[in-house]
Amino acid sequence: QLQLVESGGGLVQPGTSLKLSCAAPGRTLDSYAIGWFRQAPGKEREAVGCISVTRGTNYADSVRGRFTISRGHPRKTVDLQLNSLKPGDTAVYYCAANRTPRSPICTMDPQYAYWGQGTQVTVSS
């Protein structure tokens, strides 16, 4: 069983930046592909992006060029850097993990075995 914890959410103004982190207390995430998802009030959960164990990334069109997923150093976190935030980015952000020790790919589908509880990001002036 892998426990995931997201952190870094908050209330920010449009145009500003925020960094979210996903960690597994007492564990490293080296062998896990990590996906980031978000869910806004009244909307379905949607993929934000993902990172493979070989650091390959994929992003949703709505965030490509503004959001960046990276593996932290030491490799105990996977971070989601959110830049140029818009009110439409307001949502609860979740990280999810699948154990894929040798796979160079990650999936944008929500077919992940482990999920965090989420962290709220609110973009408002």
KEMAR-289325 format. One record per residue (C-alpha): chain; x, y negated, z; residue in three letters; residue number from 1. Coordinates in pm, 1 decimal. Each point is the difference from the previous one (the first is absolute). Layout:
BEGIN
> A,X,Y,Z,ala,NUM
...
% end
This chain:
BEGIN
> A,0.0,0.0,0.0,gln,1
> A,130.5,-344.3,-91.5,leu,2
> A,-125.5,-309.4,179.7,gln,3
> A,18.2,-323.8,-196.7,leu,4
> A,-15.4,-347.1,146.5,val,5
> A,-39.0,-319.2,-203.0,glu,6
> A,110.7,-337.4,130.9,ser,7
> A,46.1,-357.2,-116.4,gly,8
> A,-351.3,-104.1,-88.2,gly,9
> A,-144.0,-337.0,88.7,gly,10
> A,-173.2,-318.8,-110.3,leu,11
> A,189.1,-197.5,-263.1,val,12
> A,-68.3,-280.8,-243.4,gln,13
> A,-27.7,48.7,-375.6,pro,14
> A,332.3,-6.1,-178.1,gly,15
> A,197.7,123.0,295.3,thr,16
> A,169.4,335.1,66.9,ser,17
> A,-30.1,286.0,244.1,leu,18
> A,187.4,323.9,55.2,lys,19
> A,-174.3,315.1,109.8,leu,20
> A,184.5,303.0,130.9,ser,21
> A,-95.5,364.3,20.4,cys,22
> A,180.5,215.1,254.9,ala,23
> A,-22.7,347.9,144.9,ala,24
> A,109.3,-29.8,362.5,pro,25
> A,292.7,229.6,69.6,gly,26
> A,20.0,114.9,-360.1,arg,27
> A,155.5,-112.4,-325.6,thr,28
> A,-194.8,-35.1,-322.4,leu,29
> A,279.0,119.9,-231.8,asp,30
> A,-189.0,305.3,-120.7,ser,31
> A,-337.5,-165.9,-44.4,tyr,32
> A,-154.5,-181.9,-290.3,ala,33
> A,-182.0,-299.6,142.6,ile,34
> A,-308.6,-166.7,-137.5,gly,35
> A,-145.3,-333.7,99.9,trp,36
> A,-374.1,-52.2,-26.9,phe,37
> A,-238.9,-273.3,102.8,arg,38
> A,-367.9,-35.1,68.2,gln,39
> A,-185.8,-327.9,5.2,ala,40
> A,-337.4,-41.9,172.7,pro,41
> A,-276.0,146.9,-211.0,gly,42
> A,242.1,139.5,-256.3,lys,43
> A,148.6,338.6,-70.6,glu,44
> A,354.1,83.5,99.1,arg,45
> A,246.1,-73.9,-276.6,glu,46
> A,362.0,83.4,-64.3,ala,47
> A,258.4,-273.5,37.1,val,48
> A,306.9,199.6,-92.4,gly,49
> A,226.6,286.1,93.6,cys,50
> A,364.4,98.9,34.7,ile,51
> A,156.9,339.9,-60.9,ser,52
> A,281.1,160.3,198.0,val,53
> A,237.6,-110.9,-277.1,thr,54
> A,-131.4,-359.1,37.8,arg,55
> A,-198.9,-3.1,-321.1,gly,56
> A,-299.6,-232.0,33.5,thr,57
> A,-339.0,-57.1,-156.4,asn,58
> A,-231.3,-295.2,53.2,tyr,59
> A,-358.7,-93.6,-66.8,ala,60
> A,-39.1,-260.2,-272.9,asp,61
> A,-156.7,-240.5,247.8,ser,62
> A,316.2,-17.7,212.0,val,63
> A,283.0,74.9,-243.6,arg,64
> A,257.3,-277.6,12.8,gly,65
> A,-125.1,-124.1,337.6,arg,66
> A,32.1,305.4,224.7,phe,67
> A,308.8,215.9,47.8,thr,68
> A,33.3,334.9,172.2,ile,69
> A,337.5,103.4,136.2,ser,70
> A,154.6,242.0,243.5,arg,71
> A,144.7,-156.4,309.9,gly,72
> A,349.6,40.9,135.6,his,73
> A,36.9,220.1,194.0,pro,74
> A,-254.1,203.5,-187.9,arg,75
> A,-261.2,3.0,269.1,lys,76
> A,-239.8,-240.9,-161.6,thr,77
> A,-157.3,-71.2,-334.9,val,78
> A,-71.0,-366.9,-45.8,asp,79
> A,-254.3,-183.8,-209.6,leu,80
> A,103.8,-356.2,-79.0,gln,81
> A,-299.0,-212.8,-93.0,leu,82
> A,79.6,-327.1,-179.2,asn,83
> A,-219.8,-271.0,-148.9,ser,84
> A,-293.7,123.5,201.3,leu,85
> A,-352.1,-76.6,-114.7,lys,86
> A,-330.1,8.5,187.4,pro,87
> A,-85.2,304.9,-208.2,gly,88
> A,283.3,187.0,168.5,asp,89
> A,-189.3,-8.5,327.7,thr,90
> A,-48.7,360.4,112.1,ala,91
> A,105.0,267.0,241.4,val,92
> A,323.6,146.9,-131.4,tyr,93
> A,79.3,366.2,52.0,tyr,94
> A,308.9,206.3,-61.1,cys,95
> A,-18.9,368.4,-81.8,ala,96
> A,256.1,276.9,-37.4,ala,97
> A,55.2,326.7,-180.1,asn,98
> A,299.2,221.6,59.5,arg,99
> A,178.9,17.7,-338.2,thr,100
> A,371.4,46.8,75.6,pro,101
> A,120.3,32.3,-360.0,arg,102
> A,-263.6,-168.5,-210.1,ser,103
> A,93.7,-316.2,-194.7,pro,104
> A,-362.3,-107.5,-34.9,ile,105
> A,-274.4,-132.0,222.8,cys,106
> A,-371.3,-12.5,-53.1,thr,107
> A,-242.7,-288.6,11.0,met,108
> A,-282.3,243.7,74.3,asp,109
> A,-107.7,16.6,365.2,pro,110
> A,102.5,366.1,19.9,gln,111
> A,227.9,-49.8,295.6,tyr,112
> A,12.0,230.0,298.6,ala,113
> A,80.6,-257.8,266.5,tyr,114
> A,-149.3,-344.1,56.0,trp,115
> A,58.4,-286.1,237.1,gly,116
> A,-269.4,-196.7,181.5,gln,117
> A,48.5,-311.9,-208.3,gly,118
> A,100.7,-360.1,59.0,thr,119
> A,-216.0,-302.4,-79.7,gln,120
> A,122.1,-260.8,-247.0,val,121
> A,-210.7,-314.0,-28.4,thr,122
> A,85.7,-268.5,-253.4,val,123
> A,-189.0,-319.0,65.6,ser,124
> A,53.4,-374.6,11.2,ser,125
% end
